[in-house]
């Protein structure tokens, strides 16, 4: 079918909304009429080259929700009309990672940036007669999408699409950073460095886990104000500004858990983040930086002598088929605030405005909403 999508043709270029050709689902795939797509910072990493792609063009978008319109042969558990969320990480259920309970590390993830469909290795999207690589094999910046069933999670039909879209990436990544990876315990002090969509979700995860103090650190005053609404107990503009007050508030113990969720990670953030972290504490690196960046600064003496942990993280350690429905249940019961995380909604044609707002610190999360005019 012919539809449209936001395509990137080169580094540091704007997203171009233009006609694309989308293939029908083959065995193991479904086609989805998209309703909403979250505008995650990870897509901007493709623009800057922080996440290197094998080639261009690239179709953006890896966070979204919609309705199944077509079902390929061999698809199990899905039918036309189902409401679904897309998981940016596939889960085959059979590889060693999946079998050991770590589906966020599924072996199928090795092909996420290849653009080649899981089912048969072909390309589902063309633009200007060229194969297009969809971000994380999804490409939610289009009103329609054809995707493998391993990346689809069925949800209840009462959940608003623009809120459901968030639990495909940003919310579980942040929430799980606190609840799964950092394993925040009741009474602990937690620092969240960067409170955009992922950071605000980590903040909510820390609050739900019973943290005594939740310190939100972000240079944008508006985001610090929002962090207080989401449950932060204190806010600071920078790590340097936060060190002495946190030392005083915690009687010198510092934070048992520190979670880095800035928009762009750099190695010089590690040591000051570890300074915020207590003896025997854990520092979780959720933020992404340039893949080519190999430099990390830390005081190796204090790192070892104070027995601190430095932990990587993808998708918050979440299992999409378990955690996505659970997070939506928490939203439904009032224990997870998704509504206030959607700061603004945009048309697909406004995608570059949305990313400018993100970079300017105006959004917790911007969301593209599709309408009848798009389909």
C-alpha positions as CSV (number, residue, x, y, z in Angstrom):
1,X,0.0,0.0,0.0
2,X,1.0,3.6,-0.5
3,X,1.0,5.8,2.6
4,X,3.4,8.4,4.1
5,X,6.1,8.5,6.7
6,X,8.8,10.6,8.3
7,X,12.1,9.6,6.6
8,X,15.6,10.7,7.3
9,X,17.9,10.9,4.3
10,X,21.2,11.8,6.0
11,X,22.9,13.0,9.2
12,X,21.8,16.2,10.7
13,X,19.0,16.6,8.2
14,X,15.3,17.3,9.1
15,X,12.7,14.5,9.0
16,X,11.0,14.5,5.6
17,X,7.3,13.5,5.5
18,X,6.7,11.9,2.1
19,X,5.1,9.0,0.3
20,X,6.3,5.5,1.1
21,X,5.3,2.1,-0.1
22,X,4.5,-0.4,2.7
23,X,4.5,-4.2,2.1
24,X,1.6,-6.4,3.3
25,X,2.3,-8.8,6.2
26,X,3.9,-12.2,5.4
27,X,3.9,-15.2,7.7
28,X,4.3,-14.1,11.3
29,X,3.5,-10.4,10.7
30,X,0.6,-8.0,11.3
31,X,-0.2,-4.7,9.7
32,X,-1.3,-1.9,12.1
33,X,-3.2,1.3,11.6
34,X,-1.2,3.6,13.9
35,X,-3.1,5.9,16.3
36,X,-0.2,7.5,18.2
37,X,3.6,7.6,18.2
38,X,5.9,8.9,20.9
39,X,8.7,11.2,20.0
40,X,11.7,9.6,21.9
41,X,15.2,11.1,22.1
42,X,16.5,7.8,20.7
43,X,15.2,8.7,17.3
44,X,17.1,12.0,17.4
45,X,20.3,9.9,18.1
46,X,19.9,8.7,14.5
47,X,19.9,12.3,13.3
48,X,23.1,13.2,15.1
49,X,24.9,9.9,14.3
50,X,25.1,8.9,18.0
51,X,23.3,5.7,16.9
52,X,25.1,4.7,13.6
53,X,22.9,3.3,10.9
54,X,24.2,1.0,8.2
55,X,22.7,3.3,5.5
56,X,20.0,5.8,4.7
57,X,17.1,6.4,4.3
58,X,15.7,5.6,7.7
59,X,12.1,5.7,8.9
60,X,11.8,7.0,12.4
61,X,9.7,6.0,15.3
62,X,9.9,3.1,17.7
63,X,7.2,4.0,20.3
64,X,3.6,3.7,19.3
65,X,0.1,2.2,19.5
66,X,-2.6,1.3,17.0
67,X,-5.2,-1.2,15.7
68,X,-4.4,-4.4,13.8
69,X,-5.9,-4.3,10.3
70,X,-4.3,-7.3,8.6
71,X,-2.9,-10.6,10.0
72,X,-0.4,-12.8,8.2
73,X,-0.2,-16.6,8.2
74,X,0.9,-18.3,11.4
75,X,0.2,-15.3,13.6
76,X,-0.9,-16.5,17.1
77,X,-2.9,-14.5,19.6
78,X,-3.8,-11.5,17.5
79,X,-6.7,-10.7,15.2
80,X,-8.0,-7.8,13.2
81,X,-9.4,-5.1,15.5
82,X,-7.0,-5.7,18.4
83,X,-5.6,-2.7,20.1
84,X,-1.8,-3.1,20.5
85,X,1.4,-1.4,21.7
86,X,4.6,-1.9,19.8
87,X,7.7,-3.0,21.8
88,X,10.9,-1.7,20.3
89,X,12.6,-4.9,21.4
90,X,11.4,-8.2,19.9
91,X,10.9,-11.2,22.2
92,X,11.1,-14.6,20.5
93,X,10.6,-16.5,23.7
94,X,13.1,-19.2,22.8
95,X,16.6,-17.8,22.8
96,X,18.8,-18.2,25.9
97,X,18.0,-14.7,27.1
98,X,14.3,-15.1,26.7
99,X,14.4,-18.5,28.3
100,X,16.2,-17.2,31.3
101,X,13.7,-14.4,31.9
102,X,15.6,-11.6,30.1
103,X,13.5,-11.0,27.0
104,X,14.8,-7.4,26.9
105,X,18.1,-9.0,25.7
106,X,16.4,-11.3,23.1
107,X,18.8,-12.5,20.4
108,X,16.5,-11.0,17.7
109,X,17.7,-7.6,19.0
110,X,20.9,-8.1,17.0
111,X,19.0,-7.1,13.9
112,X,17.2,-4.0,15.2
113,X,19.1,-1.5,13.2
114,X,19.5,-3.6,10.0
115,X,16.1,-2.8,8.6
116,X,15.6,-6.4,7.5
117,X,12.4,-8.0,8.6
118,X,12.6,-10.8,11.2
119,X,10.3,-13.0,9.1
120,X,12.3,-13.3,5.8
121,X,15.1,-10.7,5.8
122,X,13.5,-8.5,3.2
123,X,12.5,-4.8,3.5
124,X,8.9,-3.8,4.2
125,X,9.3,-0.1,3.3
126,X,10.4,1.7,0.2
127,X,10.7,5.5,-0.6
128,X,11.9,7.0,-3.9
129,X,12.5,3.4,-5.1
130,X,15.0,2.7,-2.2
131,X,14.8,0.3,0.7
132,X,14.1,2.1,4.0
133,X,15.4,1.0,7.4
134,X,12.7,1.3,10.0
135,X,13.9,2.3,13.4
136,X,14.0,-0.8,15.6
137,X,12.2,-2.7,12.8
138,X,9.1,-0.6,13.5
139,X,8.9,2.9,12.0
140,X,6.0,4.3,14.0
141,X,6.3,7.7,12.3
142,X,3.8,6.5,9.7
143,X,0.0,6.0,9.8
144,X,0.5,2.3,8.9
145,X,3.1,-0.2,9.8
146,X,3.9,-3.9,9.0
147,X,5.7,-5.6,11.9
148,X,6.6,-9.1,13.2
149,X,4.3,-10.4,15.9
150,X,7.3,-10.7,18.3
151,X,7.1,-6.9,18.7
152,X,3.4,-6.6,19.3
153,X,1.6,-6.5,22.7
154,X,-2.2,-6.7,22.9
155,X,-3.8,-4.2,25.3
156,X,-7.3,-3.4,26.6
157,X,-9.4,-1.2,24.4
158,X,-10.2,1.4,27.1
159,X,-6.7,2.7,27.2
160,X,-6.2,6.0,25.3
161,X,-3.8,5.5,22.4
162,X,-1.6,8.5,23.1
163,X,-1.0,7.2,26.6
164,X,-0.6,3.5,25.6
165,X,2.1,4.6,23.1
166,X,4.4,5.6,25.9
167,X,4.6,2.1,27.4
168,X,6.4,0.8,24.3
169,X,9.7,2.4,25.2
170,X,10.1,5.4,27.5
171,X,7.9,4.5,30.4
172,X,9.1,0.9,30.9
173,X,12.7,1.9,30.3
174,X,12.5,4.5,33.1
175,X,10.2,2.7,35.5
176,X,12.2,-0.5,35.1
177,X,15.4,1.5,35.7
178,X,14.2,2.1,39.2
179,X,12.2,-1.0,40.0
180,X,14.1,-3.7,38.1
181,X,17.7,-2.6,37.4
182,X,18.3,-0.3,40.4
183,X,15.9,-2.3,42.6
184,X,14.9,0.6,44.7
185,X,13.9,-0.4,48.2
186,X,11.5,1.3,50.6
187,X,13.3,4.0,52.6
188,X,16.2,4.5,50.2
189,X,17.4,7.8,48.7
190,X,17.4,8.0,45.0
191,X,18.8,10.5,42.5
192,X,17.4,10.8,39.0
193,X,19.6,12.8,36.7
194,X,17.6,14.1,33.8
195,X,13.8,14.2,34.0
196,X,12.4,13.9,30.5
197,X,10.1,11.1,29.5
198,X,12.4,8.3,30.7
199,X,13.6,10.2,33.8
200,X,10.1,11.1,34.9
201,X,9.2,7.4,34.6
202,X,12.2,6.4,36.7
203,X,11.1,9.0,39.2
204,X,7.6,7.5,39.4
205,X,9.1,4.0,39.7
206,X,11.3,5.2,42.7
207,X,8.3,6.8,44.4
208,X,6.2,3.6,43.9
209,X,9.0,1.6,45.4
210,X,8.9,3.6,48.6
211,X,11.9,5.8,48.3
212,X,12.3,8.2,51.2
213,X,14.1,10.9,49.2
214,X,13.8,11.3,45.4
215,X,16.2,14.0,44.1
216,X,15.4,15.2,40.6
217,X,18.3,16.9,38.8
218,X,17.7,18.8,35.5
219,X,18.9,22.2,34.2
220,X,15.4,23.1,32.9
221,X,13.3,24.9,35.6
222,X,10.0,23.8,34.2
223,X,11.0,20.2,34.3
224,X,12.1,20.5,37.9
225,X,8.6,22.0,38.7
226,X,7.0,19.0,36.9
227,X,9.2,16.6,38.8
228,X,7.7,17.8,42.1
229,X,4.3,17.0,40.8
230,X,5.4,13.5,40.0
231,X,6.7,12.9,43.5
232,X,10.2,14.3,43.7
233,X,11.1,15.5,47.2
234,X,13.9,17.8,46.1
235,X,15.1,19.3,42.8
236,X,18.5,20.7,41.7
237,X,19.8,22.3,38.5
238,X,23.0,20.2,38.3
239,X,24.9,17.4,40.0
240,X,27.4,19.9,41.4
241,X,24.7,21.9,43.0
242,X,23.1,18.8,44.4
243,X,26.1,17.1,46.1
244,X,26.3,19.2,49.4
245,X,22.5,19.4,50.0
246,X,22.1,15.7,49.4
247,X,25.0,15.0,51.8
248,X,23.2,17.1,54.4
249,X,19.8,15.6,53.8
250,X,21.0,12.0,53.9
251,X,23.4,12.6,56.9
252,X,26.4,11.9,54.7
253,X,25.1,8.6,53.4
254,X,24.3,9.9,49.9
255,X,22.0,8.0,47.5
256,X,21.7,4.2,47.6
257,X,20.6,4.4,44.0
258,X,21.5,6.9,41.2
259,X,19.9,6.7,37.8
260,X,21.2,8.6,34.8
261,X,18.5,9.4,32.3
262,X,19.8,12.5,30.5
263,X,19.0,13.0,26.8
264,X,22.6,12.4,25.7
265,X,25.1,10.4,27.8
266,X,28.7,11.3,28.1
267,X,31.5,9.7,29.9
268,X,32.3,12.7,32.1
269,X,28.9,12.2,33.8
270,X,29.9,8.9,35.4
271,X,32.2,10.1,38.2
272,X,30.0,12.9,39.5
273,X,27.0,10.5,39.4
274,X,29.1,8.0,41.5
275,X,29.8,10.8,43.9
276,X,26.1,11.0,44.5
277,X,26.0,7.3,45.1
278,X,26.5,5.8,48.6
279,X,28.9,3.2,49.8
280,X,27.7,-0.1,48.4
281,X,25.2,1.8,46.2
282,X,24.3,1.3,42.6
283,X,24.5,3.8,39.7
284,X,22.4,2.9,36.7
285,X,23.2,4.2,33.2
286,X,20.0,4.3,31.2
287,X,20.9,7.2,29.0
288,X,22.4,6.7,25.5
289,X,25.5,8.4,24.1
290,X,27.5,8.2,20.9
291,X,28.4,4.6,20.1
292,X,31.9,5.8,19.2
293,X,32.4,7.4,22.6
294,X,34.9,5.2,24.6
295,X,35.9,7.6,27.3
296,X,34.6,7.3,30.8
297,X,36.0,9.2,33.8
298,X,35.8,7.7,37.3
299,X,37.9,7.6,40.4
300,X,38.8,3.9,40.3
301,X,40.2,4.0,43.9
302,X,36.9,5.2,45.4
303,X,34.9,3.0,43.0
304,X,36.5,-0.1,44.3
305,X,37.1,0.9,47.9
306,X,33.5,2.0,48.4
307,X,32.2,-1.1,46.6
308,X,29.9,0.8,44.2
309,X,28.0,-0.8,41.3
310,X,27.9,0.7,37.8
311,X,25.1,-0.9,35.8
312,X,24.0,-0.7,32.2
313,X,20.3,-0.9,31.2
314,X,18.1,-1.5,28.2
315,X,14.3,-1.3,28.3
316,X,14.5,-1.1,32.1
317,X,15.0,-4.9,32.3
318,X,11.3,-5.3,31.4
319,X,9.5,-8.2,29.8
320,X,7.3,-6.5,27.3
321,X,4.4,-9.0,27.4
322,X,4.3,-8.8,31.2
323,X,5.3,-5.3,32.1
324,X,3.4,-3.4,29.4
325,X,0.0,-4.7,30.6
326,X,1.1,-4.3,34.2
327,X,2.1,-0.6,33.7
328,X,-1.3,0.1,32.0
329,X,-3.0,-1.5,35.0
330,X,-1.0,0.8,37.3
331,X,-2.2,3.7,35.1
332,X,-5.8,2.5,35.3
333,X,-5.6,2.3,39.1
334,X,-4.1,5.8,39.5
335,X,-0.6,4.6,40.5
336,X,1.2,5.6,37.3
337,X,0.6,9.1,35.9
338,X,0.8,8.8,32.1
339,X,-1.6,11.7,31.2
340,X,0.7,14.4,32.5
341,X,3.7,13.0,30.7
342,X,2.1,13.9,27.3
343,X,3.0,17.6,27.2
344,X,2.0,18.3,23.6
345,X,0.5,16.4,20.6
346,X,1.5,17.0,17.0
347,X,0.6,16.1,13.5
348,X,3.1,13.9,11.6
349,X,3.9,17.0,9.4
350,X,4.9,18.8,12.6
351,X,7.6,16.3,13.6
352,X,10.5,18.7,13.3
353,X,8.7,21.2,15.5
354,X,8.2,18.4,18.0
355,X,11.8,17.5,18.2
356,X,12.8,21.2,18.5
357,X,10.5,21.4,21.5
358,X,12.1,18.3,23.0
359,X,15.6,19.7,22.5
360,X,14.5,23.1,23.9
361,X,13.3,21.3,27.1
362,X,9.6,22.1,26.5
363,X,8.3,18.6,26.6
364,X,8.3,15.6,28.9
365,X,7.0,13.7,25.9
366,X,5.6,14.9,22.6
367,X,3.2,12.5,20.9
368,X,2.2,12.3,17.2
369,X,-1.6,11.7,16.9
370,X,-2.9,10.2,13.7
371,X,-6.4,11.1,12.4
372,X,-8.8,10.1,9.5
373,X,-6.9,12.5,7.3
374,X,-3.7,10.4,7.7
375,X,-5.4,7.0,7.0
